[in-house]
Amino acid sequence: MRIAVVDNGGQWTHREYRMLRDLDVAAEIVPNTRPWSEIQADGIVLSGGALSLEGTDTRLGAVADWIDSVPVPVLGICVGHQFLGRHFGGTVGKAEHPEFGRVTIEVEGRGDRLFEGLPATFTAWENHNDHVVVAPPGWRAFARSETCPVQAMAHPTRPVWGVQFHPEVEHTEGGARIFENFVKLCRR
């Protein structure tokens, strides 16, 4: 099992790598400029980052070149989540109330396989000025917070998910479980 963590300049990219290594996954941090043909992976984590996608057409390195056809599960975190939202036709905008620190996440309905074993409400760690305002057409938004309508979303037919919060930090309740679930989904 190999999972590539695509580095988008986030401060916690190494923490995502470490979470995967702690789960006995052969993880590798790769630059977002690397083409898919040079990535050997059973899954992809699109890391967070400080750049703003709101009002831009930033390609996130080479990710836009391969994300439409990548044949493995993908988990976008923070700016990786925002990139997925915008790339697949959703709307990314400036948050009226940016979220920093602890935020309460509400899982809607039954949630998703990515959140299996998590409670309907949990505390997560946030660090964002922008967020997905409207999920892409067909995608299912399955978690929200008081000021962010799309805290988590899932592609309608492919194993592709995005989360706005940071499951890789210890302050997020159930964050390790989210990574465990993602690893299981990569093994299917």
KEDO-837261 format. One record per atom (N, C-alpha, C): residue number from 1; residue in three letters; x, y, z. Coordinates in nm, 2 decimals. Atoms other than C-alpha are relative to their C-alpha. Example, Ala and Ser with C-alpha at 12.3 -4.5 7.8 and 13.67 -1.06 7.14 Angstrom:
KEDO-837261
R  lumvo  marmar      xx      yy      zz
R      1     ALA    0.09   -0.12    0.00
R      1     ALA    1.23   -0.45    0.78
R      1     ALA    0.09    0.12    0.00
R      2     SER   -0.09   -0.11    0.00
R      2     SER    1.37   -0.11    0.71
R      2     SER   -0.08    0.11    0.08
This chain:
KEDO-837261
R  lumvo  marmar      xx      yy      zz
R      1     MET    0.09   -0.12    0.00
R      1     MET    0.00    0.00    0.00
R      1     MET    0.09    0.12    0.00
R      2     ARG   -0.07   -0.12    0.01
R      2     ARG    0.14    0.33   -0.11
R      2     ARG   -0.09    0.12   -0.02
R      3     ILE    0.08   -0.12    0.02
R      3     ILE   -0.02    0.67   -0.07
R      3     ILE    0.09    0.12   -0.01
R      4     ALA   -0.08   -0.12    0.02
R      4     ALA    0.13    0.99   -0.21
R      4     ALA   -0.07    0.12    0.06
R      5     VAL    0.05   -0.13   -0.06
R      5     VAL    0.08    1.32   -0.02
R      5     VAL    0.05    0.11   -0.09
R      6     VAL   -0.04   -0.10    0.10
R      6     VAL    0.08    1.59   -0.28
R      6     VAL    0.01    0.13    0.08
R      7     ASP   -0.03   -0.12   -0.08
R      7     ASP    0.24    1.90   -0.12
R      7     ASP   -0.04    0.12   -0.07
R      8     ASN    0.05   -0.13    0.05
R      8     ASN    0.05    2.22   -0.18
R      8     ASN    0.05    0.12    0.08
R      9     GLY   -0.06   -0.10   -0.09
R      9     GLY    0.27    2.42    0.06
R      9     GLY   -0.07    0.02    0.13
R     10     GLY    0.07    0.00   -0.13
R     10     GLY    0.06    2.34    0.37
R     10     GLY    0.10   -0.02    0.11
R     11     GLN   -0.08    0.01   -0.11
R     11     GLN    0.21    2.37    0.71
R     11     GLN   -0.01   -0.13    0.07
R     12     TRP    0.02    0.13   -0.06
R     12     TRP    0.08    2.03    0.81
R     12     TRP    0.02   -0.12   -0.10
R     13     THR   -0.02    0.10    0.10
R     13     THR    0.18    1.83    0.50
R     13     THR    0.08   -0.12    0.06
R     14     HIS   -0.08    0.10   -0.06
R     14     HIS    0.44    1.64    0.70
R     14     HIS   -0.08   -0.08    0.11
R     15     ARG    0.09    0.07   -0.09
R     15     ARG    0.17    1.56    0.96
R     15     ARG   -0.09   -0.10   -0.07
R     16     GLU    0.08    0.09    0.08
R     16     GLU   -0.04    1.40    0.69
R     16     GLU    0.08   -0.12   -0.03
R     17     TYR   -0.10    0.11    0.03
R     17     TYR    0.26    1.19    0.59
R     17     TYR    0.02   -0.08    0.12
R     18     ARG   -0.03    0.07   -0.12
R     18     ARG    0.32    1.10    0.95
R     18     ARG   -0.12   -0.09    0.04
R     19     MET    0.12    0.08   -0.03
R     19     MET   -0.04    0.99    1.01
R     19     MET   -0.01   -0.13   -0.08
R     20     LEU    0.00    0.12    0.09
R     20     LEU   -0.02    0.75    0.71
R     20     LEU    0.11   -0.09    0.04
R     21     ARG   -0.11    0.09   -0.05
R     21     ARG    0.32    0.62    0.83
R     21     ARG   -0.03   -0.07    0.13
R     22     ASP    0.05    0.07   -0.12
R     22     ASP    0.17    0.55    1.17
R     22     ASP   -0.10   -0.11   -0.02
R     23     LEU    0.10    0.10    0.03
R     23     LEU   -0.09    0.34    1.00
R     23     LEU    0.07   -0.11   -0.09
R     24     ASP   -0.08    0.10    0.07
R     24     ASP    0.20    0.13    0.84
R     24     ASP   -0.02    0.01   -0.15
R     25     VAL    0.01   -0.03    0.15
R     25     VAL    0.14    0.29    0.49
R     25     VAL    0.13    0.05   -0.05
R     26     ALA   -0.12   -0.05    0.07
R     26     ALA    0.43    0.35    0.26
R     26     ALA   -0.04    0.14   -0.06
R     27     ALA    0.04   -0.14    0.04
R     27     ALA    0.37    0.73    0.23
R     27     ALA    0.12    0.07   -0.06
R     28     GLU   -0.11   -0.08    0.07
R     28     GLU    0.57    0.97    0.01
R     28     GLU   -0.06    0.14   -0.02
R     29     ILE    0.04   -0.14    0.03
R     29     ILE    0.55    1.35   -0.01
R     29     ILE    0.05    0.03   -0.14
R     30     VAL   -0.04   -0.03    0.13
R     30     VAL    0.55    1.46   -0.37
R     30     VAL   -0.04    0.15   -0.03
R     31     PRO    0.04   -0.13    0.04
R     31     PRO    0.55    1.81   -0.52
R     31     PRO   -0.13    0.00   -0.09
R     32     ASN    0.12    0.00    0.08
R     32     ASN    0.22    1.92   -0.68
R     32     ASN    0.03    0.02   -0.15
R     33     THR   -0.04   -0.02    0.14
R     33     THR    0.42    1.98   -1.00
R     33     THR    0.03   -0.14   -0.07
R     34     ARG   -0.03    0.13    0.06
R     34     ARG    0.48    1.60   -1.05
R     34     ARG   -0.12   -0.05   -0.08
R     35     PRO    0.11    0.05    0.09
R     35     PRO    0.28    1.45   -1.34
R     35     PRO   -0.04   -0.14    0.06
R     36     TRP    0.05    0.13   -0.05
R     36     TRP    0.07    1.14   -1.26
R     36     TRP    0.08   -0.11   -0.05
R     37     SER   -0.08    0.11    0.05
R     37     SER    0.29    0.92   -1.48
R     37     SER    0.12   -0.02    0.09
R     38     GLU   -0.12    0.02   -0.08
R     38     GLU    0.57    0.97   -1.22
R     38     GLU   -0.04   -0.02    0.15
R     39     ILE    0.05    0.03   -0.14
R     39     ILE    0.35    0.89   -0.91
R     39     ILE   -0.04   -0.14    0.00
R     40     GLN    0.04    0.14   -0.02
R     40     GLN    0.33    0.53   -0.79
R     40     GLN   -0.08    0.00    0.13
R     41     ALA    0.08    0.00   -0.12
R     41     ALA    0.04    0.52   -0.55
R     41     ALA   -0.13   -0.07   -0.01
R     42     ASP    0.13    0.06   -0.01
R     42     ASP   -0.27    0.34   -0.44
R     42     ASP   -0.11    0.10    0.05
R     43     GLY    0.09   -0.10   -0.04
R     43     GLY   -0.42    0.66   -0.31
R     43     GLY    0.08    0.13    0.00
R     44     ILE   -0.06   -0.14    0.00
R     44     ILE   -0.36    1.04   -0.31
R     44     ILE   -0.06    0.08    0.11
R     45     VAL    0.05   -0.10   -0.09
R     45     VAL   -0.39    1.30   -0.04
R     45     VAL    0.05    0.13   -0.05
R     46     LEU   -0.04   -0.14    0.05
R     46     LEU   -0.40    1.66   -0.17
R     46     LEU    0.00    0.08    0.12
R     47     SER   -0.02   -0.08   -0.13
R     47     SER   -0.26    1.86    0.12
R     47     SER   -0.06    0.14   -0.01
R     48     GLY    0.04   -0.13   -0.01
R     48     GLY   -0.36    2.19    0.24
R     48     GLY    0.11    0.10   -0.05
R     49     GLY   -0.10   -0.10    0.04
R     49     GLY   -0.18    2.51    0.16
R     49     GLY   -0.05    0.14    0.03
R     50     ALA    0.03   -0.14   -0.04
R     50     ALA   -0.17    2.89    0.22
R     50     ALA   -0.06    0.08   -0.12
R     51     LEU    0.05   -0.08    0.11
R     51     LEU   -0.27    2.99   -0.13
R     51     LEU   -0.15    0.01   -0.01
R     52     SER    0.14   -0.03    0.02
R     52     SER   -0.61    3.14   -0.21
R     52     SER   -0.04   -0.04   -0.14
R     53     LEU    0.05    0.04    0.13
R     53     LEU   -0.81    2.98   -0.49
R     53     LEU   -0.12    0.09   -0.04
R     54     GLU    0.12   -0.08    0.02
R     54     GLU   -1.10    3.23   -0.46
R     54     GLU    0.03    0.10   -0.11
R     55     GLY   -0.02   -0.10    0.11
R     55     GLY   -1.13    3.43   -0.78
R     55     GLY    0.12   -0.03   -0.09
R     56     THR   -0.11    0.03    0.08
R     56     THR   -0.84    3.25   -0.95
R     56     THR   -0.03   -0.12   -0.09
R     57     ASP    0.00    0.13    0.07
R     57     ASP   -0.78    2.97   -1.20
R     57     ASP    0.12   -0.08    0.03
R     58     THR   -0.12    0.07   -0.03
R     58     THR   -0.48    2.84   -1.02
R     58     THR   -0.02   -0.15   -0.02
R     59     ARG    0.01    0.15    0.04
R     59     ARG   -0.41    2.48   -1.14
R     59     ARG    0.05   -0.09    0.11
R     60     LEU   -0.05    0.08   -0.10
R     60     LEU   -0.25    2.36   -0.82
R     60     LEU    0.11   -0.09   -0.06
R     61     GLY   -0.11    0.07    0.07
R     61     GLY    0.07    2.26   -1.00
R     61     GLY   -0.05   -0.08   -0.12
R     62     ALA    0.04    0.08    0.11
R     62     ALA    0.01    1.97   -1.23
R     62     ALA   -0.13   -0.08    0.03
R     63     VAL    0.12    0.08   -0.04
R     63     VAL   -0.29    1.83   -1.04
R     63     VAL   -0.11    0.01   -0.10
R     64     ALA    0.11   -0.02    0.09
R     64     ALA   -0.54    1.98   -1.28
R     64     ALA    0.02   -0.09   -0.13
R     65     ASP   -0.02    0.09    0.12
R     65     ASP   -0.38    1.77   -1.56
R     65     ASP   -0.04   -0.14    0.02
R     66     TRP    0.03    0.14   -0.02
R     66     TRP   -0.45    1.44   -1.40
R     66     TRP   -0.12   -0.04    0.09
R     67     ILE    0.11    0.03   -0.10
R     67     ILE   -0.73    1.47   -1.14
R     67     ILE   -0.12   -0.06   -0.06
R     68     ASP    0.13    0.05    0.06
R     68     ASP   -1.01    1.40   -1.39
R     68     ASP    0.01   -0.15   -0.03
R     69     SER   -0.01    0.14    0.04
R     69     SER   -0.87    1.05   -1.47
R     69     SER    0.08   -0.09    0.10
R     70     VAL   -0.08    0.08   -0.09
R     70     VAL   -0.66    0.94   -1.17
R     70     VAL   -0.08   -0.12    0.05
R     71     PRO    0.07    0.12   -0.03
R     71     PRO   -0.76    0.58   -1.10
R     71     PRO    0.00   -0.05    0.14
R     72     VAL   -0.01    0.04   -0.15
R     72     VAL   -0.71    0.57   -0.72
R     72     VAL   -0.08    0.10    0.08
R     73     PRO    0.07   -0.09   -0.09
R     73     PRO   -0.89    0.72   -0.42
R     73     PRO    0.08    0.13    0.02
R     74     VAL   -0.06   -0.13   -0.03
R     74     VAL   -0.83    1.09   -0.35
R     74     VAL   -0.07    0.06    0.12
R     75     LEU    0.06   -0.07   -0.11
R     75     LEU   -0.87    1.28   -0.03
R     75     LEU    0.07    0.14    0.00
R     76     GLY   -0.05   -0.13   -0.01
R     76     GLY   -0.84    1.66   -0.05
R     76     GLY   -0.02    0.07    0.13
R     77     ILE    0.01   -0.06   -0.13
R     77     ILE   -0.77    1.85    0.27
R     77     ILE    0.02    0.15   -0.02
R     78     CYS   -0.01   -0.14    0.00
R     78     CYS   -0.82    2.23    0.31
R     78     CYS    0.01    0.05   -0.14
R     79     VAL   -0.01   -0.05    0.13
R     79     VAL   -0.69    2.39   -0.01
R     79     VAL   -0.02   -0.11   -0.11
R     80     GLY    0.02    0.11    0.09
R     80     GLY   -0.69    2.04   -0.17
R     80     GLY   -0.15   -0.02   -0.02
R     81     HIS    0.15    0.00    0.00
R     81     HIS   -1.07    2.03   -0.08
R     81     HIS   -0.05    0.11   -0.09
R     82     GLN    0.05   -0.11    0.08
R     82     GLN   -1.12    2.37   -0.23
R     82     GLN    0.03   -0.01   -0.15
R     83     PHE   -0.04    0.02    0.14
R     83     PHE   -0.93    2.28   -0.55
R     83     PHE   -0.10   -0.10   -0.06
R     84     LEU    0.10    0.10    0.05
R     84     LEU   -1.16    1.97   -0.59
R     84     LEU   -0.13    0.07   -0.03
R     85     GLY    0.13   -0.07    0.02
R     85     GLY   -1.47    2.19   -0.54
R     85     GLY    0.00    0.08   -0.12
R     86     ARG    0.00   -0.09    0.11
R     86     ARG   -1.37    2.45   -0.79
R     86     ARG    0.03   -0.08   -0.13
R     87     HIS   -0.03    0.07    0.13
R     87     HIS   -1.22    2.21   -1.05
R     87     HIS   -0.12   -0.08   -0.05
R     88     PHE    0.11    0.08    0.04
R     88     PHE   -1.53    1.99   -1.06
R     88     PHE   -0.13    0.09   -0.02
R     89     GLY    0.12   -0.08    0.03
R     89     GLY   -1.77    2.29   -1.10
R     89     GLY   -0.07    0.06    0.11
R     90     GLY    0.07   -0.07   -0.11
R     90     GLY   -1.85    2.41   -0.75
R     90     GLY    0.05    0.14    0.01
R     91     THR   -0.04   -0.14   -0.03
R     91     THR   -1.79    2.75   -0.60
R     91     THR    0.08    0.01    0.12
R     92     VAL   -0.09   -0.03   -0.11
R     92     VAL   -1.50    2.86   -0.38
R     92     VAL   -0.01    0.15    0.02
R     93     GLY    0.01   -0.15   -0.03
R     93     GLY   -1.53    3.20   -0.20
R     93     GLY    0.06    0.03    0.13
R     94     LYS   -0.05   -0.04   -0.13
R     94     LYS   -1.40    3.40    0.08
R     94     LYS   -0.10   -0.03    0.11
R     95     ALA    0.09    0.02   -0.11
R     95     ALA   -1.55    3.30    0.41
R     95     ALA   -0.04    0.13    0.06
R     96     GLU    0.04   -0.12   -0.07
R     96     GLU   -1.76    3.56    0.57
R     96     GLU    0.05    0.01    0.14
R     97     HIS   -0.06    0.02   -0.13
R     97     HIS   -1.63    3.43    0.90
R     97     HIS    0.10   -0.10   -0.01
R     98     PRO   -0.10    0.10    0.01
R     98     PRO   -1.30    3.26    0.85
R     98     PRO    0.01   -0.08    0.13
R     99     GLU   -0.01    0.09   -0.12
R     99     GLU   -1.24    2.96    1.08
R     99     GLU    0.14   -0.03    0.03
R    100     PHE   -0.13    0.03   -0.05
R    100     PHE   -0.93    2.92    1.29
R    100     PHE   -0.02   -0.06    0.13
R    101     GLY    0.01    0.07   -0.13
R    101     GLY   -0.89    2.68    1.57
R    101     GLY   -0.11   -0.10    0.00
R    102     ARG    0.10    0.10   -0.02
R    102     ARG   -1.16    2.46    1.71
R    102     ARG   -0.14    0.04   -0.05
R    103     VAL    0.13   -0.02    0.06
R    103     VAL   -1.49    2.43    1.52
R    103     VAL   -0.08   -0.13    0.02
R    104     THR    0.09    0.12   -0.01
R    104     THR   -1.79    2.20    1.57
R    104     THR   -0.05   -0.04   -0.14
R    105     ILE    0.05    0.05    0.12
R    105     ILE   -1.86    1.98    1.27
R    105     ILE   -0.12   -0.08    0.02
R    106     GLU    0.13    0.08   -0.01
R    106     GLU   -2.21    1.84    1.21
R    106     GLU    0.00   -0.08   -0.13
R    107     VAL    0.02    0.10    0.11
R    107     VAL   -2.24    1.53    1.00
R    107     VAL   -0.14   -0.01   -0.04
R    108     GLU    0.14    0.00    0.05
R    108     GLU   -2.55    1.53    0.78
R    108     GLU   -0.04   -0.13   -0.04
R    109     GLY    0.05    0.13    0.04
R    109     GLY   -2.76    1.23    0.74
R    109     GLY    0.08   -0.12    0.06
R    110     ARG   -0.08    0.12   -0.04
R    110     ARG   -2.57    0.90    0.76
R    110     ARG    0.15    0.03   -0.02
R    111     GLY   -0.15   -0.03    0.02
R    111     GLY   -2.24    1.08    0.67
R    111     GLY    0.05   -0.07   -0.13
R    112     ASP   -0.07    0.06    0.11
R    112     ASP   -2.01    0.88    0.44
R    112     ASP    0.09   -0.10    0.05
R    113     ARG   -0.09    0.11   -0.04
R    113     ARG   -1.78    0.58    0.44
R    113     ARG    0.13    0.06    0.06
R    114     LEU   -0.12   -0.07   -0.05
R    114     LEU   -1.49    0.83    0.50
R    114     LEU   -0.02    0.03    0.15
R    115     PHE    0.03   -0.03   -0.14
R    115     PHE   -1.66    0.92    0.84
R    115     PHE   -0.05   -0.11    0.08
R    116     GLU    0.05    0.11   -0.07
R    116     GLU   -1.75    0.57    0.94
R    116     GLU    0.06   -0.01    0.14
R    117     GLY   -0.05    0.01   -0.14
R    117     GLY   -1.73    0.53    1.32
R    117     GLY    0.01    0.14    0.07
R    118     LEU    0.00   -0.13   -0.07
R    118     LEU   -1.74    0.91    1.39
R    118     LEU   -0.14    0.04    0.04
R    119     PRO    0.13   -0.04   -0.05
R    119     PRO   -2.02    1.07    1.59
R    119     PRO   -0.06    0.10   -0.10
R    120     ALA    0.07   -0.10    0.09
R    120     ALA   -2.28    1.30    1.43
R    120     ALA    0.05    0.14    0.02
R    121     THR   -0.06   -0.13   -0.03
R    121     THR   -2.10    1.60    1.59
R    121     THR    0.13   -0.02    0.06
R    122     PHE   -0.14    0.01   -0.06
R    122     PHE   -1.73    1.64    1.66
R    122     PHE    0.07    0.13   -0.02
R    123     THR   -0.08   -0.12    0.01
R    123     THR   -1.47    1.90    1.71
R    123     THR    0.12   -0.02   -0.10
R    124     ALA   -0.11    0.01    0.10
R    124     ALA   -1.22    1.97    1.43
R    124     ALA    0.08    0.13    0.00
R    125     TRP   -0.09   -0.11    0.00
R    125     TRP   -0.92    2.20    1.38
R    125     TRP   -0.01    0.07   -0.14
R    126     GLU    0.01   -0.07    0.13
R    126     GLU   -0.96    2.47    1.11
R    126     GLU    0.11    0.11   -0.01
R    127     ASN   -0.10   -0.11    0.03
R    127     ASN   -0.73    2.72    0.94
R    127     ASN   -0.02    0.05   -0.14
R    128     HIS    0.03   -0.04    0.14
R    128     HIS   -0.89    2.88    0.64
R    128     HIS   -0.08    0.14   -0.01
R    129     ASN    0.07   -0.12    0.04
R    129     ASN   -1.01    3.21    0.49
R    129     ASN   -0.10   -0.02   -0.11
R    130     ASP    0.09    0.04    0.11
R    130     ASP   -1.17    3.05    0.18
R    130     ASP   -0.07   -0.13    0.03
R    131     HIS    0.06    0.13   -0.01
R    131     HIS   -1.41    2.76    0.16
R    131     HIS   -0.09   -0.03   -0.12
R    132     VAL    0.09    0.03    0.11
R    132     VAL   -1.63    2.57   -0.08
R    132     VAL   -0.14    0.05    0.05
R    133     VAL    0.14   -0.05   -0.03
R    133     VAL   -1.96    2.76   -0.08
R    133     VAL   -0.11   -0.09   -0.06
R    134     VAL    0.10    0.09    0.06
R    134     VAL   -2.14    2.53   -0.32
R    134     VAL    0.08   -0.12   -0.06
R    135     ALA   -0.07    0.12    0.04
R    135     ALA   -2.03    2.17   -0.38
R    135     ALA   -0.03   -0.02   -0.16
R    136     PRO    0.02    0.03    0.15
R    136     PRO   -1.98    2.06   -0.75
R    136     PRO   -0.13   -0.07   -0.03
R    137     PRO    0.13    0.07    0.04
R    137     PRO   -2.29    1.94   -0.94
R    137     PRO    0.02   -0.16    0.02
R    138     GLY    0.00    0.15   -0.02
R    138     GLY   -2.37    1.58   -0.83
R    138     GLY    0.07   -0.04    0.13
R    139     TRP   -0.08    0.04   -0.12
R    139     TRP   -2.13    1.58   -0.53
R    139     TRP   -0.10    0.02    0.12
R    140     ARG    0.08    0.00   -0.12
R    140     ARG   -2.28    1.52   -0.19
R    140     ARG    0.08    0.06    0.11
R    141     ALA   -0.05   -0.06   -0.12
R    141     ALA   -2.20    1.76    0.09
R    141     ALA   -0.05   -0.08    0.12
R    142     PHE    0.05    0.08   -0.11
R    142     PHE   -2.22    1.55    0.41
R    142     PHE    0.05    0.05    0.14
R    143     ALA   -0.03   -0.06   -0.13
R    143     ALA   -2.08    1.78    0.68
R    143     ALA    0.01    0.15   -0.01
R    144     ARG    0.00   -0.14    0.01
R    144     ARG   -2.10    2.14    0.77
R    144     ARG    0.04    0.05    0.14
R    145     SER   -0.02   -0.07   -0.13
R    145     SER   -2.01    2.39    1.05
R    145     SER   -0.09    0.12    0.00
R    146     GLU    0.09   -0.11   -0.01
R    146     GLU   -2.19    2.70    1.17
R    146     GLU    0.02    0.10   -0.12
R    147     THR   -0.02   -0.10    0.10
R    147     THR   -2.02    2.92    0.91
R    147     THR    0.06   -0.05   -0.13
R    148     CYS   -0.05    0.06    0.13
R    148     CYS   -1.89    2.67    0.64
R    148     CYS   -0.10   -0.11   -0.04
R    149     PRO    0.11    0.10    0.04
R    149     PRO   -2.17    2.49    0.44
R    149     PRO    0.05   -0.13   -0.05
R    150     VAL   -0.05    0.12    0.06
R    150     VAL   -1.94    2.23    0.29
R    150     VAL    0.13   -0.04    0.07
R    151     GLN   -0.12    0.04   -0.07
R    151     GLN   -1.70    2.09    0.55
R    151     GLN    0.05   -0.13   -0.06
R    152     ALA   -0.04    0.13    0.06
R    152     ALA   -1.69    1.75    0.37
R    152     ALA   -0.09   -0.03   -0.12
R    153     MET    0.08    0.03    0.12
R    153     MET   -1.81    1.63    0.03
R    153     MET    0.06   -0.12   -0.07
R    154     ALA   -0.04    0.12    0.07
R    154     ALA   -1.79    1.32   -0.19
R    154     ALA   -0.05    0.00   -0.14
R    155     HIS    0.03    0.01    0.15
R    155     HIS   -1.78    1.27   -0.57
R    155     HIS   -0.12   -0.10   -0.01
R    156     PRO    0.11    0.09    0.01
R    156     PRO   -2.10    1.10   -0.69
R    156     PRO    0.03   -0.14   -0.05
R    157     THR   -0.03    0.14    0.06
R    157     THR   -1.93    0.80   -0.87
R    157     THR    0.14   -0.05    0.03
R    158     ARG   -0.14    0.04   -0.02
R    158     ARG   -1.56    0.80   -0.79
R    158     ARG    0.04    0.01    0.14
R    159     PRO   -0.04   -0.01   -0.13
R    159     PRO   -1.37    0.75   -0.47
R    159     PRO    0.09    0.13    0.03
R    160     VAL   -0.06   -0.13   -0.01
R    160     VAL   -1.29    1.12   -0.43
R    160     VAL   -0.07    0.08    0.11
R    161     TRP    0.06   -0.07   -0.11
R    161     TRP   -1.35    1.32   -0.11
R    161     TRP    0.08    0.13    0.03
R    162     GLY   -0.07   -0.12   -0.05
R    162     GLY   -1.27    1.66    0.03
R    162     GLY   -0.05    0.04    0.14
R    163     VAL    0.03   -0.05   -0.13
R    163     VAL   -1.26    1.79    0.38
R    163     VAL    0.06    0.14    0.02
R    164     GLN   -0.05   -0.14   -0.02
R    164     GLN   -1.22    2.16    0.48
R    164     GLN    0.09    0.00    0.12
R    165     PHE   -0.07    0.00   -0.13
R    165     PHE   -1.09    2.09    0.83
R    165     PHE    0.13   -0.09   -0.01
R    166     HIS   -0.12    0.07    0.00
R    166     HIS   -0.76    1.93    0.92
R    166     HIS    0.00   -0.13    0.09
R    167     PRO    0.01    0.12   -0.07
R    167     PRO   -0.80    1.56    1.02
R    167     PRO    0.14   -0.05    0.05
R    168     GLU   -0.13    0.05   -0.03
R    168     GLU   -0.42    1.52    1.05
R    168     GLU    0.06    0.06    0.13
R    169     VAL   -0.05   -0.05   -0.13
R    169     VAL   -0.39    1.73    1.37
R    169     VAL   -0.07   -0.06    0.12
R    170     GLU    0.05    0.08   -0.11
R    170     GLU   -0.44    1.58    1.71
R    170     GLU   -0.12    0.07    0.06
R    171     HIS    0.11   -0.07   -0.05
R    171     HIS   -0.70    1.85    1.80
R    171     HIS   -0.13   -0.04   -0.07
R    172     THR    0.12    0.04    0.07
R    172     THR   -0.95    1.70    1.55
R    172     THR   -0.04   -0.14    0.06
R    173     GLU    0.05    0.12   -0.05
R    173     GLU   -1.16    1.44    1.72
R    173     GLU   -0.03   -0.10   -0.12
R    174     GLY    0.02    0.10    0.10
R    174     GLY   -1.16    1.12    1.51
R    174     GLY    0.08    0.02   -0.13
R    175     GLY   -0.08   -0.03    0.11
R    175     GLY   -0.90    1.26    1.27
R    175     GLY    0.08   -0.13   -0.05
R    176     ALA   -0.08    0.12    0.03
R    176     ALA   -0.69    0.94    1.29
R    176     ALA   -0.10   -0.11   -0.07
R    177     ARG    0.10    0.09    0.05
R    177     ARG   -1.01    0.74    1.22
R    177     ARG   -0.03    0.03   -0.15
R    178     ILE    0.02   -0.04    0.14
R    178     ILE   -1.07    0.94    0.90
R    178     ILE    0.11   -0.05   -0.09
R    179     PHE   -0.11    0.05    0.08
R    179     PHE   -0.72    0.85    0.78
R    179     PHE   -0.01   -0.16   -0.01
R    180     GLU    0.01    0.15    0.00
R    180     GLU   -0.78    0.48    0.88
R    180     GLU   -0.11   -0.04   -0.11
R    181     ASN    0.10    0.03    0.09
R    181     ASN   -1.10    0.48    0.68
R    181     ASN    0.04    0.03   -0.15
R    182     PHE   -0.05   -0.03    0.13
R    182     PHE   -0.93    0.64    0.38
R    182     PHE    0.10   -0.11   -0.05
R    183     VAL   -0.09    0.11    0.03
R    183     VAL   -0.66    0.37    0.39
R    183     VAL   -0.08   -0.12   -0.04
R    184     LYS    0.09    0.12    0.04
R    184     LYS   -0.93    0.10    0.39
R    184     LYS   -0.06    0.02   -0.14
R    185     LEU    0.06   -0.03    0.13
R    185     LEU   -1.09    0.27    0.09
R    185     LEU    0.10   -0.02   -0.11
R    186     CYS   -0.10    0.02    0.10
R    186     CYS   -0.76    0.26   -0.09
R    186     CYS    0.03   -0.14   -0.02
R    187     ARG   -0.03    0.14    0.01
R    187     ARG   -0.73   -0.11   -0.03
R    187     ARG   -0.10   -0.08   -0.08
R    188     ARG    0.11    0.07    0.07
R    188     ARG   -1.06   -0.20   -0.20
R    188     ARG    0.03   -0.02   -0.15
